[in-house]
Amino acid sequence: MPIFSFLAYPEKNMKDQLVQDLFHMDYCEVKPSENQDVLILLTDTPDEETQKRLIDTIKELKSLQALSMTFGHTDL
């Protein structure tokens, strides 16, 4: 099961919206920073295909400015 962590940067003044968008997605856990406009996003999906679809969906969010992967692990 693929596990990844990301830094997610919201569009200007859209941090709360990005938190809500990610919170309602399956396989996602989100933790907002208290003093910066950045979120920590953890994803844990059952397989690589699901992970790819999830990331494609996240990249389409209007509230997301940028997504940077910080860690990735898959069981082969």
Residue frames relative to the residue before (quaternion, step in Angstrom):
aa qw qx qy qz dx dy dz
M 1.0000 0.0000 0.0000 0.0000 0.00 0.00 0.00
P 0.3948 -0.7440 0.4952 0.2130 3.57 -0.67 1.14
I 0.0500 -0.7644 0.6428 0.0056 3.54 -0.99 0.94
F 0.0247 0.8003 -0.5960 0.0609 3.55 -0.79 1.06
S 0.1386 -0.7488 0.6351 0.1297 3.54 -1.27 0.45
F 0.1083 -0.7954 0.5964 -0.0044 3.50 -1.11 0.86
L 0.2961 -0.6325 0.6613 0.2737 3.47 -1.43 0.19
A 0.1171 -0.7935 0.5963 0.0315 3.56 -0.74 1.08
Y 0.1663 -0.7921 0.5850 0.0520 3.55 -0.74 1.13
P 0.3177 -0.7730 0.5170 0.1850 3.59 -0.64 1.06
E 0.5711 -0.5118 0.4956 0.4078 3.51 -1.33 0.26
K 0.6868 -0.4913 0.3326 0.4198 3.57 -1.19 0.47
N 0.8600 0.0456 -0.1009 0.4981 3.55 -0.94 1.07
M 0.6129 0.5564 -0.3521 0.4367 3.60 1.16 0.50
K 0.2722 0.7951 -0.5055 0.1956 3.59 1.20 0.40
D 0.6786 0.4859 -0.3015 0.4609 3.60 0.82 -0.94
Q 0.6413 0.5190 -0.3225 0.4640 3.58 1.03 -0.76
L 0.6476 0.5109 -0.3176 0.4677 3.60 0.98 -0.82
V 0.6073 0.5393 -0.3488 0.4676 3.59 1.01 -0.78
Q 0.6865 0.4780 -0.2863 0.4672 3.60 0.85 -0.95
D 0.6337 0.5381 -0.3325 0.4452 3.59 0.94 -0.85
L 0.7206 0.4364 -0.2504 0.4770 3.58 0.86 -0.96
F 0.6056 0.5840 -0.3465 0.4149 3.58 1.04 -0.78
H 0.7285 0.4437 -0.2345 0.4663 3.58 1.00 -0.81
M 0.5719 0.5821 -0.3901 0.4265 3.61 1.25 0.08
D 0.5064 -0.6249 0.5029 0.3165 3.53 -1.11 0.75
Y 0.8301 0.2510 -0.2109 0.4511 3.56 -1.27 0.65
C 0.6459 0.5194 -0.3192 0.4595 3.63 1.24 0.19
E 0.0391 -0.7319 0.6787 0.0464 3.50 -1.23 0.69
V 0.0814 -0.8233 0.5617 -0.0070 3.56 -0.72 1.06
K 0.0673 -0.7743 0.6291 0.0106 3.55 -1.08 0.86
P 0.2504 -0.7869 0.5443 0.1481 3.62 -0.50 1.13
S 0.4833 -0.6176 0.5362 0.3122 3.53 -1.20 0.60
E 0.4499 -0.7042 0.4812 0.2647 3.57 -1.04 0.71
N 0.8147 0.2545 -0.1178 0.5075 3.60 1.06 -0.63
Q 0.7269 0.3369 -0.2340 0.5507 3.61 1.25 0.16
D 0.4647 -0.6475 0.5157 0.3144 3.57 -1.23 0.37
V 0.4926 0.5947 -0.4782 0.4185 3.54 0.42 1.31
L 0.1901 -0.7672 0.6036 0.1046 3.55 -1.15 0.67
I 0.3018 -0.6810 0.6234 0.2378 3.53 -1.24 0.47
L 0.0840 -0.7997 0.5945 0.0005 3.54 -0.78 1.09
L 0.0911 -0.7667 0.6346 0.0344 3.56 -0.89 1.01
T 0.0734 -0.7807 0.6193 0.0404 3.55 -0.97 0.88
D 0.0171 -0.7734 0.6331 -0.0294 3.55 -1.05 0.84
T 0.0263 0.8337 -0.5447 0.0870 3.56 -0.12 1.33
P 0.5956 -0.6071 0.3906 0.3524 3.61 -1.17 0.46
D 0.8121 0.0048 0.0170 0.5833 3.62 1.14 -0.51
E 0.6903 -0.5096 0.3279 0.3954 3.56 -1.28 0.32
E 0.6223 0.5473 -0.3458 0.4401 3.61 1.02 -0.72
T 0.6435 0.5031 -0.3117 0.4854 3.58 1.00 -0.84
Q 0.6279 0.5373 -0.3300 0.4562 3.59 1.01 -0.82
K 0.6629 0.5060 -0.3085 0.4575 3.59 0.90 -0.90
R 0.6590 0.4952 -0.3109 0.4732 3.59 0.94 -0.85
L 0.6363 0.5335 -0.3271 0.4512 3.59 0.98 -0.85
I 0.6767 0.4838 -0.3004 0.4667 3.60 0.84 -0.94
D 0.6249 0.5258 -0.3427 0.4643 3.60 0.99 -0.74
T 0.6527 0.5072 -0.3062 0.4723 3.59 1.00 -0.83
I 0.6465 0.5171 -0.3166 0.4631 3.59 0.94 -0.88
K 0.6614 0.5262 -0.3100 0.4354 3.60 0.90 -0.88
E 0.6626 0.5127 -0.3006 0.4557 3.60 1.18 -0.48
L 0.4695 0.6914 -0.4435 0.3238 3.63 1.22 -0.18
K 0.4531 -0.6983 0.4920 0.2549 3.57 -0.88 0.96
S 0.6627 0.5172 -0.2971 0.4529 3.59 1.18 -0.55
L 0.6354 0.5365 -0.3184 0.4550 3.62 1.28 -0.21
Q 0.2512 -0.7568 0.5874 0.1380 3.54 -0.91 0.99
A 0.7972 -0.1094 0.1233 0.5807 3.60 0.86 -1.00
L 0.1512 -0.7644 0.6230 0.0689 3.52 -1.24 0.63
S 0.0373 -0.8099 0.5850 -0.0228 3.58 -0.68 1.12
M 0.3279 -0.7444 0.5458 0.2010 3.58 -0.67 1.09
T 0.1834 -0.7912 0.5771 0.0860 3.55 -0.96 0.92
F 0.7954 0.0052 0.0194 0.6057 3.61 1.20 -0.48
G 0.0490 0.7866 -0.6152 0.0183 3.54 -1.10 0.69
H 0.0397 0.7861 -0.6146 0.0517 3.56 -1.04 0.83
T 0.0019 0.7771 -0.6293 0.0041 3.54 -0.97 0.89
D 0.3849 -0.6759 0.5751 0.2536 3.56 -1.16 0.66
L 0.2016 -0.7988 0.5550 0.1148 3.57 -0.66 1.03
